[in-house]
Amino acid sequence: MKKLILVVLIATAFVTRAQAQTGPVFPKGEISTVNNHTGTVWLRELNVADSVTDCNVAQATFAPASKLDWHIHPLGQILMITDGIGYYQEKGKPIQIVRKGDIIKCTPGVAHWHGAAPDSPFTYIAVSNGGAKNKTQWLQRVSDEEYKSLKIKN
């Protein structure tokens, strides 16, 4: 747990520094070619869990309207939003709008999805402890109806 807190603090320092600068802290990475999202998503692994730090850290950048499929992190995940506007939704709950500077704690074992808003790119740093024990379980696609179900409060 102490290692996870240390990694989150270091990542937060990078995010804070990035907010004071123009442009991303890390390059976008490679376009994802796996079949677990819709639209264009770039991924960059920043830390792969090992015997010293059992924590995966990655940056994901989404083109507008791009999104991950429904999925579960058995041990949870923390998302630190570094740029743009995105959506986050847990199964059975309304969509949340998330913006640069927001922190999302994905509850362990709860199905959810996240991605970019229709008119904005979206970038976050994801921190997942537990290495191989926290392998993402991919579920079904997010339907157009689900994606467009955002209720704006007046």
Secondary structure as UniProt FT lines:
FT   HELIX           2..20
FT   STRAND          30..31
FT   STRAND          37..38
FT   STRAND          41..47
FT   STRAND          55..62
FT   TURN            64..65
FT   STRAND          67..68
FT   STRAND          71..72
FT   TURN            74..75
FT   STRAND          77..90
FT   TURN            91..92
FT   STRAND          96..99
FT   TURN            100..101
FT   STRAND          103..106
FT   TURN            108..109
FT   STRAND          112..116
FT   TURN            118..119
FT   STRAND          122..129
FT   HELIX           131..134
FT   STRAND          137..138
FT   HELIX           144..147
//
